């Protein structure tokens, strides 16, 4: 049941020539203005989307199966697409209408996997404002809400569900964080990488909330964190150990919060490497400082009680065949207890909410309009206008140096 009208969602490629399914069209054009408080309380679906769902069901479509769209990208359960577009109120209504939050696609992915994989592309890229910190913050807030809703309506163990590659949704965000997405623009590349790391932090934060509420046990949380994917047996911890600048601090937080200051050093991937081995190969000096160790992997450790942080290395076998003990002074890094703070503070100001509404206009109309535009404006504004109107960050250093904000500079 594809519509004769050649409508293309903002997430389509510019040269897309496909006739998308009515379900895709109805979902993409359904904004928060179409969902009122009464609908949220009664579970009533917006009219056009409800009609499309009933029509598809009458043609034999199961509401938890893939949308029969000609595009492979949109051939997924309807709930998946709603989550990846971060339509929070609509997600709640779909769940009230018995859309299964634990449904999986042909790759074994849940809606949480799909959201972790596609939210950046669906929520940030169409806005043409990928430089804006506000856009990415709003997208992160949307991801955090989506995780909360899915774990509240579904069994919280959706965080532990694995796809056909034995990857959890946490693995998906970790892979995206490490891949850097290969974007030619280094600013967008860095922001995309940080976004995926922050998504990983959101899921870890949610796991800890469920632990503190006694909904999940500590063992269950640790099982999610240390789960090994099929390809090379990496856990999320192994992946974080491959990035010293941003991965190490989060790894240190997990170490202190869940492992009592020590990592599960004995769990190895398919390359026979522990988390500590991977960290050492990534950056030996940073590993010594961050994790308070001196010796390379394969050695036992004993921390001597000292105000100077002196570490004693006890090698298993010294060159002469006898046990040896060497002492060296190293810097000790304090635990990063506030590593999840930015994910805990996702409230927005009225100004930011106005910007978020502008993003919704991009989703619905495919165009961005400045605050000075009339409500019926149908023009496609120049990137310079967009960048100037949405560039809020000018600090004293930039004024002194004559440095343009990133958004405006690249426009």
C-alpha positions in Angstrom: 0.0 0.0 0.0 2.2 2.7 -1.2 0.9 6.2 -1.8 0.7 7.6 -5.3 2.0 10.9 -4.0 5.8 11.1 -4.2 6.3 12.2 -0.6 9.8 11.8 0.9 10.6 12.1 4.6 13.4 14.4 5.6 15.5 11.4 6.3 15.4 10.3 2.7 18.4 10.7 0.4 17.9 13.8 -1.8 17.8 11.7 -5.0 15.3 9.2 -3.6 12.8 8.1 -6.3 10.8 5.5 -4.2 7.1 5.7 -3.4 7.2 5.2 0.4 4.5 3.3 2.3 1.7 5.3 3.8 2.7 4.1 7.3 6.1 5.8 6.9 4.6 9.0 5.6 2.0 9.1 8.3 4.6 8.5 11.0 7.1 11.0 9.7 4.5 13.8 9.4 3.0 13.2 12.9 4.4 15.8 15.2 3.8 16.6 18.9 1.1 19.0 17.9 -1.0 16.0 16.6 -0.8 14.3 20.0 -2.8 15.9 22.9 -3.1 15.0 26.6 -6.3 13.2 26.0 -4.7 10.9 23.5 -1.9 10.1 25.9 -4.3 9.2 28.7 -6.6 7.1 26.5 -4.0 5.7 24.1 -5.9 7.1 21.1 -3.7 7.2 17.9 -3.7 10.3 15.7 -6.3 10.1 13.0 -4.2 9.7 9.8 -1.8 7.2 11.4 -4.6 5.2 12.9 -6.3 5.0 9.5 -3.0 3.8 7.9 -2.5 1.2 10.6 -6.0 -0.2 10.2 -5.7 -0.2 6.4 -2.4 -2.1 6.6 -3.8 -4.6 9.1 -6.8 -5.3 6.7 -4.2 -6.1 4.1 -2.6 -8.7 6.3 0.1 -6.6 8.0 1.0 -7.5 11.6 1.7 -4.4 13.7 4.9 -5.9 15.1 6.3 -6.9 11.7 8.3 -4.9 9.3 6.7 -2.1 7.3 6.6 -3.2 3.7 8.4 -0.2 2.4 10.4 -0.3 -0.8 13.4 1.2 1.1 15.4 -1.3 3.0 16.2 1.4 5.6 12.5 1.8 6.5 11.6 -1.9 6.3 11.4 -2.3 10.1 8.6 -2.4 12.7 6.6 0.8 13.1 7.7 1.2 16.7 11.4 1.1 15.6 10.9 4.1 13.3 9.0 6.1 15.9 11.9 5.5 18.4 14.6 6.4 15.8 12.7 9.6 15.1 12.4 10.2 18.9 8.6 10.8 18.7 8.2 10.2 22.5 4.5 10.8 22.9 3.8 8.7 19.9 6.0 5.9 21.3 3.9 5.9 24.5 0.7 5.6 22.5 2.0 2.8 20.3 3.0 0.9 23.4 -0.5 1.5 24.9 -1.8 -0.1 21.7 0.1 -3.3 22.3 3.0 -2.6 19.9 5.6 -5.0 21.3 8.7 -3.2 22.6 10.6 -6.5 22.5 9.9 -7.2 18.9 13.0 -7.8 16.7 13.8 -7.2 13.1 15.5 -9.7 10.7 18.8 -8.8 12.2 17.6 -9.6 15.7 17.7 -5.9 16.7 15.3 -4.4 19.2 13.9 -0.9 18.9 16.7 0.2 21.3 19.4 -1.2 18.9 17.7 0.6 16.0 17.5 3.9 17.8 21.1 3.7 18.9 22.1 3.0 15.3 20.0 5.6 13.5 19.0 8.5 15.9 22.0 10.7 14.8 21.1 10.3 11.1 17.4 10.8 11.6 17.3 13.6 14.2 20.4 15.6 13.7 21.5 15.3 10.0 18.2 16.4 8.5 18.3 19.7 10.5 21.4 20.8 8.4 22.7 22.1 11.8 25.1 19.4 12.7 27.5 22.0 14.1 25.0 23.2 16.7 25.5 21.9 20.2 21.9 22.6 20.9 20.7 20.3 18.2 22.8 17.4 19.5 21.8 18.1 23.1 18.1 17.9 22.1 18.8 14.7 20.2 20.6 13.3 23.3 17.6 14.3 25.5 15.4 12.5 23.0 17.5 9.4 23.2 17.5 9.5 27.0 13.7 9.8 27.1 13.3 6.9 24.6 15.5 4.6 26.7 13.4 5.5 29.8 10.1 4.9 28.0 11.2 1.6 26.5 12.6 0.3 29.8 9.5 1.4 31.6 7.0 -0.1 29.3 9.0 -3.1 28.3 10.9 -5.4 30.6 14.0 -3.4 31.7 16.1 -6.3 30.4 15.6 -5.0 26.9 19.0 -3.4 27.7 20.4 -6.9 27.8 18.9 -8.2 24.6 21.3 -9.1 21.8 21.1 -9.0 18.0 22.3 -11.8 15.7 25.9 -10.6 16.3 25.4 -10.9 20.0 25.6 -7.1 20.4 23.5 -5.2 22.9 22.3 -1.6 22.2 25.3 -0.5 24.3 27.6 -2.3 21.8 26.0 -0.4 19.0 26.7 3.0 20.6 30.2 2.0 21.5 30.9 0.9 17.9 29.6 4.2 16.5 31.6 6.1 19.0 34.8 4.4 17.9 34.1 4.5 14.2 34.0 8.3 14.2 31.6 7.9 11.3 34.3 8.9 8.9 32.8 12.4 8.2 34.9 14.7 6.1 34.1 17.6 8.4 36.2 17.2 11.6 33.9 19.2 13.7 30.8 17.1 12.8 33.0 14.0 13.1 33.9 14.9 16.7 30.4 15.9 17.6 28.9 12.7 16.2 31.5 10.6 18.1 30.7 12.4 21.3 27.0 12.0 20.7 27.3 8.2 20.5 29.4 8.1 23.6 26.8 10.2 25.4 24.1 7.7 24.2 26.2 4.9 25.8 26.4 7.0 29.0 22.6 7.3 29.0 22.1 3.6 28.8 24.7 3.0 31.6 22.9 5.7 33.6 19.6 3.9 33.1 21.1 0.6 34.2 22.4 2.2 37.4 18.9 3.7 38.0 17.4 0.3 37.7 20.0 -1.1 40.0 19.4 1.6 42.6 15.6 0.9 42.4 16.3 -2.8 43.0 14.7 -3.6 39.6 17.9 -5.1 38.3 20.5 -6.9 40.4 24.1 -5.8 40.4 25.0 -9.2 38.7 22.4 -8.5 35.9 23.9 -5.0 35.3 27.4 -6.4 35.2 26.3 -9.1 32.8 25.1 -6.4 30.4 28.3 -4.4 30.7 30.5 -7.4 30.2 28.5 -9.2 27.5 30.7 -10.3 24.6 29.7 -9.8 21.0 30.2 -12.6 18.5 32.7 -11.0 16.1 35.8 -10.7 18.2 34.4 -11.3 21.7 34.6 -7.7 22.8 32.6 -6.4 25.7 31.7 -2.7 26.0 34.6 -2.4 28.4 37.0 -3.7 25.7 35.7 -1.1 23.3 36.0 1.8 25.8 39.6 0.6 26.4 40.4 1.5 22.8 40.0 5.2 23.4 42.2 6.9 26.1 40.8 10.4 25.8 37.1 9.6 26.3 36.8 5.9 26.8 39.2 5.6 29.7 37.2 8.1 32.0 34.0 6.2 31.5 35.8 2.9 32.0 37.2 4.3 35.2 33.7 5.3 36.4 32.4 1.8 35.6 35.3 0.3 37.4 34.6 2.3 40.6 30.8 2.0 40.5 30.4 -1.6 39.7 33.7 -3.4 40.3 34.8 -1.9 43.6 37.8 -0.2 42.0 39.1 -3.2 40.1 38.2 -4.4 36.6 37.3 -7.9 35.5 40.8 -8.3 34.2 40.5 -12.0 33.5 37.7 -11.9 30.9 39.3 -12.1 27.5 38.0 -11.5 24.0 38.7 -13.7 21.0 42.2 -12.2 20.6 42.9 -13.5 24.1 43.1 -9.9 25.4 41.7 -8.6 28.7 40.3 -5.1 29.1 43.6 -4.1 30.8 45.6 -5.5 27.9 43.6 -3.5 25.4 43.9 -0.4 27.5 47.7 -0.9 27.8 48.1 -1.3 24.1 46.0 1.8 23.5 48.0 4.1 25.8 50.3 2.6 28.4 51.0 5.8 30.3 47.4 6.9 30.5 46.5 3.3 31.7 49.1 3.6 34.5 47.6 7.0 35.6 43.9 6.2 35.1 43.8 2.7 36.6 46.6 3.2 39.2 48.9 0.4 37.9 52.5 0.2 36.9 53.2 -3.2 35.4 52.1 -4.4 32.0 49.3 -7.0 31.8 50.1 -10.5 33.0 51.5 -9.3 36.4 49.9 -9.3 39.8 49.4 -6.0 41.5 49.8 -4.9 45.1 49.1 -1.3 46.1 51.3 -0.1 49.0 49.6 2.1 51.5 51.2 5.4 51.0 50.3 9.1 50.7 52.5 9.3 47.6 50.6 6.7 45.7 53.6 4.4 45.4 52.8 1.2 43.5 54.6 -2.2 44.0 55.0 -4.4 41.0 55.3 -8.1 41.7 56.2 -9.9 38.5 55.3 -13.5 38.3 58.8 -14.6 37.3 61.8 -12.3 37.0 64.6 -12.9 34.6 66.7 -14.8 37.1 63.8 -17.1 37.9 63.0 -15.6 41.3 60.3 -13.3 42.4 61.2 -9.6 42.2 59.7 -6.4 43.5 60.2 -3.0 41.9 58.8 0.3 43.2 58.0 3.4 41.2 56.2 6.7 41.9 53.2 7.3 39.5 50.4 9.8 39.5 47.1 8.5 40.7 43.9 9.6 39.0 40.9 10.1 41.2 37.7 8.3 40.3 35.5 10.1 37.8 32.4 10.1 39.9 30.7 12.8 37.8 31.2 11.2 34.4 27.4 10.9 33.8 26.5 14.3 35.1 25.9 15.7 31.6 23.4 12.9 30.9 21.6 13.6 34.2 21.0 17.3 33.3 19.1 17.2 30.1 16.4 19.9 30.9 16.1 22.7 28.4 15.3 26.3 28.6 12.4 28.0 26.8 14.9 29.1 24.2 16.1 25.6 23.7 12.5 24.3 23.4 11.9 26.8 20.7 15.0 25.5 18.8 13.6 21.9 19.3 10.3 23.0 17.8 12.3 24.4 14.8 13.9 20.9 14.4 10.4 19.4 14.3 9.6 21.8 11.5 12.6 20.4 9.6 11.3 16.9 10.1 7.9 17.8 8.9 8.7 20.2 6.1 12.3 19.5 5.3 13.2 23.1 5.8 14.6 25.2 8.6 12.9 28.6 9.3 14.4 31.4 11.4 12.5 33.0 14.4 11.9 36.0 12.2 10.0 34.0 9.5 6.3 34.2 9.2 4.4 31.1 10.1 3.5 30.4 6.5 7.1 30.9 5.1 7.9 28.4 2.4 11.3 29.6 1.4 14.5 27.6 1.6 16.9 29.9 3.4 20.6 30.1 2.8 22.9 28.2 5.1 24.5 31.6 6.1 21.1 32.8 7.4 20.5 29.5 9.3 24.0 29.5 10.8 23.8 33.1 11.9 20.4 32.7 13.5 21.3 29.5 15.4 24.9 30.3 16.5 24.5 31.1 20.3 28.1 30.4 21.4 30.5 33.4 21.4 32.8 33.6 24.4 35.4 36.1 25.3 38.2 34.0 23.9 36.6 34.0 20.5 36.0 37.8 20.7 39.7 38.4 21.5 40.9 36.0 18.8 38.4 37.1 16.2 37.3 33.5 15.9 34.0 32.7 14.3 31.6 30.2 15.9 31.9 26.7 14.2 28.5 26.7 12.6 29.0 30.1 11.0 32.6 29.5 10.0 31.7 26.3 8.0 28.6 28.0 6.5 
